[in-house]
Every structure is written in structure tokens, then in C-alpha cells.
Amino acid sequence: MKKILVAEDNDSNYILMTYILKRSYEFERAVNGQEAVNMALTGNFDMVLMDIKMPVMDGLEATKAIKEKMPKLPVVALTANAFDSDRQLALEVGCDDFLTKPISSGKCLETIEKFIGK
């Protein structure tokens, strides 16, 4: 089964992600950007779902750090900021795609499948 790193500091958002992912994927949680970087570089993940606004290190910095070491690891930004400038910034630091909160279950699974399959 494919394994996803969910970088999300908000408990209710993480619980929603568990409902979306639990049937099809294994997953682990990072609660801040630095933890996400550490886990991504040492774990065996197929993909990262990266919240942008997180403590210690934000998702943009974390994505940049992950992509420098693992450029082929897909990272999808998850954010409540739905402006085009937010999307552009996420893509510039290396995010492979961009999903806005509240997350749609169908759109989330479709995006994941695009990168890593079922």
C-alpha cells in the first residue's frame, strides 16, 4: 500500500484527511514543517500532503527543503489561501499541485491518484 506523509498541525483538518485516506493509503502525520522535512527524508513515503501555514517551519520552507534532497517526491500543497499568488508561490518552491481547504474528498483522491496511483 502506498504511504503518504500528511503535514498538518490542525487536529480537525488531520481527522478529515484520515477519513479521506484510510481506505486506500497508509499515512503518518507531521505536526510542523520541520518534522515534515525530517520524516520525509528518513521515511519511505510516496507522497507528501503539505499544509502551508504551520508552526516551527511553514509548508513552503519545508517543501523547498524536501525538494532539494528528494526532487522526485510529489508534494501537494494544502491551504486555506486560495489566491492565485498563493498557488504561484507554492509551485515556485516545488509543490507539484495545490489543493484548497476545505478539502473535497473526491478532488483530494483524484490528485493523489494522479501522482502515485491507488
C-alpha positions as CSV (number, residue, x, y, z in Angstrom):
1,M,0.0,0.0,0.0
2,K,1.3,3.5,-0.9
3,K,2.3,5.7,2.1
4,I,1.6,9.4,2.4
5,L,3.0,11.9,4.8
6,V,0.3,14.3,6.0
7,A,1.9,17.5,7.3
8,E,-1.0,19.2,9.2
9,D,-0.9,21.0,12.5
10,N,-4.7,21.3,12.9
11,D,-6.3,18.3,14.5
12,S,-9.7,18.7,12.8
13,N,-8.1,19.0,9.4
14,Y,-6.0,15.9,10.1
15,I,-9.0,13.9,11.2
16,L,-10.7,14.9,7.9
17,M,-7.6,13.7,6.0
18,T,-7.7,10.3,7.9
19,Y,-11.3,9.7,6.7
20,I,-10.3,10.5,3.1
21,L,-7.1,8.4,3.1
22,K,-7.8,5.4,5.4
23,R,-9.4,3.1,2.8
24,S,-6.7,3.4,0.2
25,Y,-3.4,4.5,1.7
26,E,-1.1,4.2,4.7
27,F,-0.3,7.6,6.2
28,E,1.6,9.3,9.0
29,R,1.3,12.8,10.4
30,A,3.8,15.6,10.9
31,V,2.6,18.5,13.1
32,N,5.0,21.2,11.9
33,G,7.2,21.9,8.9
34,Q,10.5,20.8,10.5
35,E,9.0,17.5,11.5
36,A,7.7,17.1,7.9
37,V,11.2,17.6,6.5
38,N,12.7,15.1,8.9
39,M,10.0,12.5,8.3
40,A,10.1,12.9,4.5
41,L,13.9,12.5,4.4
42,T,14.0,9.5,6.7
43,G,10.7,7.8,6.0
44,N,9.7,5.8,3.0
45,F,6.8,8.0,1.7
46,D,5.3,8.0,-1.8
47,M,3.9,11.5,-1.4
48,V,3.6,14.5,0.9
49,L,0.4,16.5,1.5
50,M,1.7,19.7,2.9
51,D,-0.2,22.3,4.9
52,I,1.2,25.7,4.1
53,K,0.6,27.5,7.5
54,M,2.4,25.5,10.2
55,P,4.5,26.2,13.3
56,V,8.3,26.0,13.5
57,M,8.8,26.0,9.7
58,D,6.0,26.8,7.2
59,G,5.0,24.4,4.5
60,L,6.7,26.5,1.7
61,E,10.1,26.3,3.5
62,A,9.5,22.6,4.3
63,T,8.7,21.9,0.6
64,K,11.8,23.6,-0.6
65,A,14.0,21.7,1.9
66,I,12.4,18.3,0.9
67,K,12.6,19.0,-2.9
68,E,16.3,20.0,-2.6
69,K,17.1,16.4,-1.4
70,M,14.2,14.5,-3.0
71,P,13.1,16.3,-6.2
72,K,11.0,13.4,-7.4
73,L,8.9,13.0,-4.3
74,P,5.5,14.5,-5.1
75,V,4.4,17.3,-2.7
76,V,0.9,18.7,-2.9
77,A,0.1,22.0,-1.0
78,L,-3.0,22.1,1.2
79,T,-4.1,25.6,2.1
80,A,-7.0,27.8,3.0
81,N,-5.3,30.5,1.0
82,A,-6.9,30.2,-2.4
83,F,-5.5,33.2,-4.2
84,D,-3.5,32.8,-7.4
85,S,-0.5,34.3,-5.8
86,D,-0.6,31.6,-3.1
87,R,-0.8,28.9,-5.8
88,Q,2.1,30.5,-7.7
89,L,4.3,30.7,-4.6
90,A,3.6,27.1,-3.7
91,L,4.5,26.0,-7.3
92,E,7.7,28.1,-7.3
93,V,9.1,26.4,-4.2
94,G,8.5,23.0,-5.7
95,C,4.9,21.9,-4.9
96,D,3.6,19.6,-7.6
97,D,0.0,20.6,-7.2
98,F,-2.2,22.7,-5.0
99,L,-5.5,21.9,-3.1
100,T,-7.6,24.4,-1.2
101,K,-9.3,23.8,2.1
102,P,-11.9,22.8,2.9
103,I,-10.6,19.7,1.0
104,S,-13.0,17.8,-1.2
105,S,-12.6,14.1,-0.8
106,G,-13.1,13.4,-4.5
107,K,-10.6,16.1,-5.6
108,C,-8.1,15.0,-3.0
109,L,-8.1,11.3,-4.0
110,E,-8.1,12.3,-7.7
111,T,-5.0,14.4,-7.1
112,I,-3.2,11.7,-5.2
113,E,-4.0,9.1,-7.8
114,K,-2.6,11.4,-10.5
115,F,0.8,11.2,-8.8
116,I,1.0,7.8,-7.1
117,G,-2.0,5.7,-8.3
118,K,-4.2,3.7,-5.9
